[in-house]
Amino acid sequence: MNRRTETILKVLRSRAARFMALFFILLSVTAVIMSSFVEFQAFRPLFQAIIHFSSAVFLVEYVLRIYSAPALTPDRTAFRSRIRYVFSFYGLVDLVAVIPFVLTYFYWDPEIVHIIILPYVFTVFKLIRYSTAFQLILKVMNTVRSELFTAFTACLIVICFSAIMVYYVEKGAQPEVFRNIGDSMWWAVITFTTVGYGDIYPVTPLGRILCAFISFIGIAMLAIPTGIISSAFISIMKDKLSGKD
């Protein structure tokens, strides 16, 4: 059985299998996008057929990956290896990709099918397994995960502090706008990220000063994770070019 699982895993990792998987991923995602255009509604049955057939291919791949999971972790029992894969990130993404194929057999009402296919957009995450660019991004993020966690925690603290402050400053002048701290949290996020949709903003002098302050702080704070990620990218690329990786 170990030899069989190793053979299946080798086939799944082969260049032909990777090319086929990429082809069906891109084809199915394209079908989902095109089916949203009114101009192509006449081809909607074709798009659904493409999605359905791609899901059938993903279902076969999903079953084979579950079956070959013990080859990935030979130090574990077959059952534990398969359970580990099923609840892993890639396992959950692979499961989402086969949901339309399975559920449309039970619910073929057009409206229900439309809802079932909705989470199918997460199939795009299957590209992570087959794309070296995505793999590099994941490696970079994993390398600096503790630094990023610290930076984003600091950003969250600033956002929460600003939201509470602006709520008590503005609620008297704009009770219908700053109804609660949840509304002011939305203001803090769009101000901190310097997006500024303009749907909610302070009108009092103190509130405007706070708005300017958090905007400047946001520019500085958002530069921190950008610098961390850029530094990690440069470090990994240097190692790769020098042959260390």
C-alpha positions in Angstrom: 0.0 0.0 0.0 2.9 2.4 0.8 4.3 1.9 -2.7 0.9 2.5 -4.2 0.4 5.8 -2.3 3.9 6.9 -3.2 3.2 6.2 -6.9 0.0 8.1 -6.8 1.7 11.1 -5.0 4.4 11.0 -7.7 1.8 11.1 -10.4 0.0 14.1 -8.7 3.3 15.9 -8.5 4.3 15.2 -12.1 4.5 18.0 -14.7 1.6 16.7 -16.7 -0.7 16.5 -13.7 0.3 20.1 -12.6 -0.4 21.4 -16.1 -3.8 19.7 -16.2 -4.7 21.0 -12.8 -3.7 24.6 -13.8 -5.7 24.3 -17.0 -8.9 23.3 -15.2 -8.4 25.8 -12.4 -8.0 28.7 -14.9 -10.8 27.3 -17.1 -13.3 27.0 -14.2 -12.4 30.5 -12.8 -12.9 32.0 -16.2 -16.2 30.3 -16.5 -17.4 31.7 -13.2 -16.3 35.2 -14.2 -17.9 35.0 -17.7 -21.2 33.7 -16.3 -21.6 37.0 -14.5 -21.8 39.0 -17.7 -25.3 39.7 -19.1 -23.9 39.6 -22.6 -22.9 36.0 -22.2 -26.1 34.7 -20.5 -26.9 32.6 -23.6 -23.7 30.6 -22.8 -24.5 30.2 -19.1 -25.4 26.5 -19.5 -22.0 26.0 -21.1 -20.3 27.8 -18.3 -22.1 25.7 -15.7 -21.1 22.6 -17.6 -17.5 23.7 -17.5 -17.7 24.3 -13.8 -19.4 21.0 -13.2 -16.9 19.0 -15.3 -13.9 20.9 -13.7 -15.3 20.0 -10.3 -15.5 16.3 -11.3 -11.8 16.5 -12.2 -11.1 18.2 -8.8 -13.1 15.5 -7.1 -10.9 12.8 -8.6 -7.8 14.7 -7.6 -9.2 15.2 -4.0 -9.9 11.5 -3.5 -6.4 10.6 -4.8 -4.8 13.2 -2.6 -6.6 11.8 0.5 -5.6 8.3 -0.5 -1.9 9.2 -1.1 -1.7 11.4 2.1 0.2 8.7 4.0 3.1 9.1 1.6 3.5 12.7 2.8 3.9 11.7 6.4 5.2 8.1 6.6 5.9 8.5 10.3 2.1 8.7 11.0 -0.6 6.2 10.6 -2.6 6.2 7.4 -5.7 7.4 9.1 -4.0 10.3 10.9 -2.2 11.3 7.7 -5.5 11.5 5.8 -7.2 13.4 8.5 -4.3 15.9 8.6 -4.7 16.5 4.9 -8.5 16.8 5.0 -8.3 19.6 7.6 -5.2 21.3 6.1 -5.4 24.5 4.1 -5.0 22.7 0.8 -7.4 20.0 1.9 -10.1 22.6 2.6 -9.5 24.4 -0.6 -9.7 21.1 -2.5 -13.0 20.4 -0.7 -14.5 23.7 -1.7 -13.6 23.0 -5.3 -15.7 19.8 -5.4 -18.7 21.1 -3.5 -20.6 22.2 -6.7 -20.1 18.8 -8.3 -21.5 17.0 -5.3 -24.3 19.2 -4.3 -25.8 19.9 -7.8 -26.8 16.2 -7.9 -29.1 16.8 -5.0 -30.2 20.4 -5.8 -30.6 21.2 -9.5 -32.8 24.3 -9.1 -31.1 27.2 -11.0 -31.3 29.6 -8.0 -29.8 27.0 -5.6 -27.1 26.0 -8.1 -26.2 29.7 -8.3 -25.8 29.8 -4.5 -23.8 26.6 -4.5 -21.4 27.8 -7.1 -20.8 31.1 -5.2 -18.1 29.7 -2.9 -16.4 28.2 -6.0 -14.5 31.4 -6.3 -12.2 30.0 -3.6 -10.9 27.6 -6.2 -8.5 30.3 -7.2 -6.6 29.4 -4.0 -5.7 26.0 -5.7 -3.3 28.1 -7.8 -1.1 28.4 -4.7 -0.1 24.8 -4.8 0.9 25.0 -8.5 2.4 28.5 -8.7 6.0 29.2 -7.7 5.2 32.8 -7.2 2.5 32.0 -4.6 4.8 29.5 -3.0 7.4 32.3 -2.7 4.9 34.7 -1.2 3.8 32.1 1.4 7.4 31.4 2.3 8.1 35.1 2.8 5.0 35.5 4.9 5.9 32.5 7.0 9.5 33.8 7.6 8.3 37.1 9.1 5.0 36.0 10.6 5.9 37.0 14.1 7.1 40.4 13.0 3.9 40.9 10.9 1.8 39.8 13.9 3.5 42.5 16.0 3.0 45.2 13.4 -0.6 44.4 12.8 -1.3 44.2 16.5 0.1 47.7 16.9 -2.1 48.9 14.0 -5.2 47.3 15.7 -4.4 49.0 19.0 -4.1 52.4 17.3 -7.4 51.8 15.4 -9.3 50.8 18.5 -8.0 53.8 20.5 -8.9 56.2 17.7 -12.3 54.7 17.2 -13.2 55.1 20.9 -11.8 58.6 21.0 -13.7 59.9 17.9 -16.9 58.3 19.1 -17.0 60.3 22.4 -15.8 63.4 20.5 -18.3 63.3 17.7 -21.4 61.5 19.1 -22.8 64.8 20.4 -22.4 66.6 17.1 -23.4 63.7 14.8 -25.5 61.2 16.8 -27.0 59.8 13.6 -23.5 59.1 12.1 -21.5 58.0 15.0 -24.2 55.9 16.5 -21.9 53.5 18.3 -18.2 52.5 18.5 -18.8 50.1 15.6 -19.5 53.0 13.3 -16.4 54.9 14.6 -14.4 51.7 14.1 -15.3 51.8 10.4 -14.2 55.5 10.3 -10.9 54.6 12.0 -10.2 51.8 9.5 -10.8 53.9 6.4 -8.9 56.8 7.8 -6.0 54.8 9.1 -5.6 53.1 5.7 -5.9 56.6 4.1 -8.8 55.4 1.9 -11.3 58.0 3.1 -14.6 57.0 1.4 -16.2 60.2 2.8 -19.3 58.4 4.0 -18.4 59.1 7.6 -16.1 61.9 8.9 -15.8 64.2 11.9 -17.1 67.7 11.9 -15.9 69.1 15.2 -12.5 70.8 15.5 -11.2 68.2 17.9 -12.5 65.4 15.7 -10.7 66.8 12.7 -7.5 67.1 14.6 -7.8 63.5 15.6 -8.6 62.6 11.9 -5.4 64.3 10.7 -3.4 62.6 13.4 -4.6 59.1 12.6 -4.1 59.7 8.9 -0.4 60.6 9.5 0.0 57.7 11.9 -1.6 55.3 9.4 0.9 56.2 6.6 3.8 55.5 9.0 2.3 52.3 10.5 1.4 50.8 7.2 4.9 51.3 6.0 6.2 48.9 8.7 4.7 45.6 7.4 5.6 46.8 3.8 9.2 47.2 4.9 9.2 43.8 6.7 7.9 41.9 3.7 10.2 43.7 1.3 13.2 42.9 3.4 12.2 39.2 3.6 11.7 39.1 -0.2 15.2 40.5 -0.8 16.8 38.1 1.7 15.1 35.0 0.2 15.9 36.1 -3.3 19.6 36.6 -2.4 19.7 33.1 -0.8 18.1 31.7 -4.0 20.5 33.4 -6.3 23.5 32.3 -4.2 22.3 28.7 -4.3 21.5 28.4 -0.5 17.8 27.7 -1.2 
